Amino acid sequence: MDHPYADADADSPLLRIFGHLSRYVALLAAWLALGGSLFFSEVLGWVPCTLCWYQRILMYPLSLVIAIGILRRDDGLPHYVLPFALPGAGVSLYHYLLIKTDWFPPPPCQAGVPCTVDYLDLFGFINIPFLALTAFLLIALMMLVSRLAPFRAGVPAGLRALIAPSALAVYAVIIVVVVAFVVVRRLL
């Protein structure tokens, strides 16, 4: 069955490579966002506010959904990812503007950290909601690109190496090192 958006441009080598890579870039962005948020809260001890939790609720499933979509070679992946990524970008933008401007009144917080706390401020504009917004927008953009280039029988050789069974040992070592770092940090 032909892909509904397939046309002559979808056969271009550049679009095919970016189409395949876009799924992996989205997965990497989701994993970095997940790892970064856990690092901030579990290692650095920064307590997440209510809006941070909403962003986590929308980001964490993406790490699994995108990985499963890649493994299943699912052309419908953008349909599963965009309903998480676009609202996540909206929450992140609202949170960013709440911290950086006075356009919105601060929301009443029932408990914990107020949503206007700014743990990180790099160059005057990069903070945690900005990082989340960047990740959500990057994931959404990559899903739009992947929609233009459906999965095909031939996967570029470089991508084949990333998903080969022999690469699982490398991924396992990385996961063990990260988990060990978090556990040791928590014990100290």
C-alpha positions in Angstrom: 0.0 0.0 0.0 1.4 3.4 -0.9 1.9 6.0 1.7 -0.8 8.8 1.5 1.8 11.5 1.3 4.3 9.8 -0.9 5.1 11.6 -4.1 8.1 12.2 -6.4 9.9 14.2 -3.7 9.7 11.4 -1.2 12.1 9.4 -3.4 14.8 11.9 -3.1 17.8 10.6 -1.2 18.0 13.6 1.0 14.4 13.3 2.2 14.8 9.6 2.7 17.9 10.1 4.9 16.3 12.9 6.9 13.1 11.0 7.1 14.9 8.0 8.7 17.1 10.2 10.9 14.2 12.4 12.0 12.7 9.5 14.1 16.1 8.9 15.8 16.6 12.7 16.4 13.1 12.8 18.0 14.0 9.7 20.2 17.3 11.3 21.2 15.6 14.6 22.2 13.0 12.7 24.2 15.7 10.6 26.0 17.8 13.7 26.7 14.8 15.5 28.1 13.9 12.5 30.3 17.5 12.1 31.5 17.9 15.8 32.0 14.7 16.2 34.1 15.7 13.2 36.2 19.2 14.6 36.7 17.8 17.9 37.8 15.5 16.4 40.3 17.2 13.3 41.5 20.9 14.3 41.4 20.8 18.0 41.9 17.8 17.8 44.2 15.7 20.5 42.4 12.1 19.9 43.3 9.8 20.1 40.2 6.9 22.5 40.3 3.4 21.6 39.1 4.0 22.8 35.6 7.2 20.9 35.4 5.2 17.8 36.4 2.8 18.4 33.5 5.7 18.7 31.1 7.1 15.5 32.5 3.8 13.7 32.1 3.8 14.7 28.4 7.5 14.0 27.8 8.2 10.7 29.5 5.8 8.6 27.4 7.4 10.0 24.3 10.6 8.1 25.1 8.8 4.8 25.0 6.3 5.6 22.2 8.9 6.8 19.8 11.2 3.8 20.5 8.4 1.4 20.0 7.3 3.2 16.8 10.8 2.9 15.4 11.1 -0.7 16.3 7.8 -1.5 14.7 8.6 0.7 11.7 5.3 2.4 12.1 4.4 5.1 9.5 1.7 6.3 11.9 4.2 7.4 14.5 3.5 11.1 14.1 -0.1 10.4 15.0 0.9 9.0 18.3 3.6 11.5 19.1 2.2 14.9 18.1 -0.7 14.7 20.7 1.9 14.7 23.4 4.5 17.0 21.8 2.2 19.9 20.8 0.4 20.3 24.2 3.8 19.8 25.9 5.2 22.7 23.8 2.2 24.8 24.9 2.7 24.1 28.6 6.4 24.7 28.3 5.8 28.1 26.5 3.3 29.1 29.1 5.8 28.1 31.9 8.6 30.0 30.2 6.6 33.1 29.8 5.3 32.9 33.3 8.9 33.0 34.6 10.4 35.5 32.1 7.5 38.0 31.7 4.7 39.5 33.8 2.1 38.7 31.2 0.4 36.1 33.4 -0.4 36.1 37.1 1.3 33.3 38.9 -0.9 30.2 39.4 -1.9 29.4 42.9 0.3 26.5 44.0 -1.3 24.1 46.5 2.0 22.6 47.8 5.7 22.4 46.9 7.7 24.8 44.7 6.0 27.8 43.1 5.9 27.6 39.3 7.9 30.9 39.0 11.1 29.4 40.6 14.0 29.6 38.1 16.6 27.1 39.1 18.6 27.5 35.9 19.3 30.8 34.0 21.9 30.6 31.3 22.5 33.7 29.1 19.4 35.3 30.5 16.9 33.2 28.5 17.8 29.5 28.8 16.0 27.9 31.7 14.3 24.5 32.3 11.0 25.4 30.6 13.0 26.7 27.6 14.9 23.4 27.4 11.6 21.5 27.5 10.1 23.7 24.9 13.1 23.1 22.6 12.7 19.4 23.1 9.0 19.3 22.4 9.3 21.5 19.3 12.2 19.5 18.0 10.2 16.3 18.5 7.2 17.8 16.7 9.3 19.0 13.8 11.0 15.6 13.4 7.6 13.9 13.4 6.4 16.2 10.6 9.6 15.4 8.6 9.1 11.7 9.2 5.6 12.0 7.9 7.0 13.1 4.6 9.3 10.1 4.4 7.6 6.8 5.4 9.6 3.7 6.4 10.9 1.8 3.5 12.4 -1.6 3.1 15.9 -0.2 2.9 17.4 1.4 5.9 20.6 3.4 5.5 23.7 1.5 6.7 24.5 4.0 9.4 21.0 3.6 10.9 21.2 -0.2 10.6 24.2 -0.1 12.9 22.3 1.9 15.5 19.4 -0.6 15.7 21.5 -3.8 15.3 21.3 -6.3 18.1 25.0 -5.9 18.7 24.4 -2.3 19.6 22.2 -3.3 22.6 25.3 -4.1 24.7 26.5 -0.5 24.2 23.1 0.9 25.2 23.0 -1.4 28.2 26.5 -0.2 29.4 25.3 3.4 29.0 22.2 2.7 31.0 24.1 0.9 33.8 26.6 3.8 34.0 23.8 6.4 34.3 21.9 4.4 36.9 25.1 3.8 38.9 25.8 7.5 38.8 22.4 8.4 40.1 22.5 5.7 42.9 26.0 6.8 44.0 25.0 10.4 44.0 21.9 9.6 46.1 24.0 7.7 48.6 26.5 10.6 49.0 
